[in-house]
Amino acid sequence: MRSSAWCSGRFSGGLTDSAALEDPDAIWGRMMAAGISVIQTDQPAALKAYIEARRA
């Protein structure tokens, strides 16, 4: 059975959208490496582009 781990930048100790826009590897990459599979963001287009670039 597959499960999801969810994270919101609002409650994640500085892992914010504005920080992710400056250094996506340090923020979104860190979340993904930690097993977070659902990320709540106000920047969905930037997150989508980051995920697609990682897959390329």
N, C-alpha and C positions, 0 to 999 in steps of 0.2 A: 504494500500500500504506500502510495506517495503522499507526503504531507508538504505543506507550505509554511514558510516562516515569513512573517510580515514585519515591516519596519516603516515607521514614520519619522522623518527628520525632526519633527517637532519634539520628540521624546527620545532622541538617540544620541545625546551627548555631543552635540556639535557637528553631527553628520547632516548638514543642512543643504538645501537646494543651492543657495548662493555659493557655498563652498564647493559643491559638486560641479557647478558651472566653471569654476576656476581650475579644479583638479579632479576630473571625474574618476580617475583611477584610485585616488586616495579616498574618495567617498563611496561612489557607487561600486567601484571595483572591490573595495574593502567589504562592503555589505554582501556582495555576491560571493566573495571568497569565504565569508563566514557562514554561507548557506542560506542567506536571505533570498527568497524567491519572489516576494511581493514587496515592491517599494512604492510607498505613497509619495507623490511629488507634485509640485505645482509646475513642473517643467517636463511634461510627458514627452514632448517632441525631442528634447535634448537627451532624455534617458533612452528613448527608442533608438536614436542615432548612435548613442554610445554602445548599446547592446548589439546593434547591427554591425558596428565597426569591430567589436570584439570577436564576432563570429567570422569575419572576413579573413 
